[in-house]
Amino acid sequence: MSVIALDSLFGGPSRGHPPGSVFCQVDLADRPALEAVFTKHKIDAVMHFAAEALVAKSVSEPSIFYAPTWPAA
Ligand SMILES: NC(=O)c1ccc[n+]([C@@H]2O[C@H](COP(=O)([O-])OP(=O)(O)OC[C@H]3O[C@@H](n4cnc5c(N)ncnc54)[C@H](O)[C@@H]3O)[C@@H](O)[C@H]2O)c1
C-alpha cells in the first residue's frame, strides 16, 4: 500500500510517519489544501489520528479547541 501522511506539525516536528510514505504538511482544517491532496493522490481509505490531544493546552489555550467547523459543501 502507498501511504500519504498529513500533519500540520502544530504539535512539533514529525515523529511517526512510516518509512517510504509521502509526507504533506497540511492543516486538516484548510479545506482547499486538503482537496489538493485528494486531487493529486488516489486515496482509497483515510485513518484520522490528528488532534490537539494535550489536556494542559486545552486549559491554557482553550480558544484553539473551539475552532468553527467547515461550512456545508
Ligand atoms: N496518546 C494517547 O495516550 C492517546 C489516548 C487516547 C486517544 N488518543 C488519540 O489518538 C490520536 C493521536 O494521539 P497522539 O498521542 O498520537 O497525539 P500527537 O499529539 O502525538 O499527534 C497528533 C498530531 O496531530 C497533528 N495535528 C493537530 N492538529 C492538526 C491539524 N489541524 N491538521 C493536521 N494535523 C494536525 C499534530 O501536529 C500532531 O502531530 C488523537 O486523536 C488522540 O486524541 C491518544
The ligand as an ORCA input file, in Angstrom:
! r2SCAN-3c Opt
* xyz 0 1
  N      -1.570      9.293     23.237
  C      -2.591      8.816     23.960
  O      -2.428      8.361     25.103
  C      -3.989      8.816     23.396
  C      -5.009      8.224     24.126
  C      -6.307      8.202     23.623
  C      -6.572      8.780     22.393
  N      -5.582      9.364     21.700
  C      -5.924      9.944     20.418
  O      -5.096      9.415     19.397
  C      -4.827     10.412     18.422
  C      -3.342     10.625     18.244
  O      -2.778     10.914     19.529
  P      -1.222     11.128     19.691
  O      -0.861     10.764     21.077
  O      -0.524     10.482     18.535
  O      -1.178     12.710     19.570
  P       0.008     13.606     18.989
  O      -0.196     14.980     19.557
  O       1.327     12.933     19.143
  O      -0.317     13.609     17.432
  C      -1.367     14.369     16.917
  C      -0.853     15.021     15.643
  O      -1.948     15.768     15.077
  C      -1.350     16.869     14.437
  N      -2.403     17.881     14.218
  C      -3.072     18.612     15.150
  N      -3.948     19.435     14.559
  C      -3.831     19.227     13.222
  C      -4.464     19.786     12.093
  N      -5.429     20.731     12.211
  N      -4.124     19.349     10.856
  C      -3.163     18.393     10.726
  N      -2.517     17.807     11.747
  C      -2.853     18.228     12.991
  C      -0.266     17.345     15.374
  O       0.711     18.120     14.700
  C       0.297     16.014     15.873
  O       1.441     15.580     15.127
  C      -5.556     11.687     18.886
  O      -6.815     11.742     18.249
  C      -5.694     11.457     20.371
  O      -6.802     12.173     20.902
  C      -4.296      9.387     22.151
*
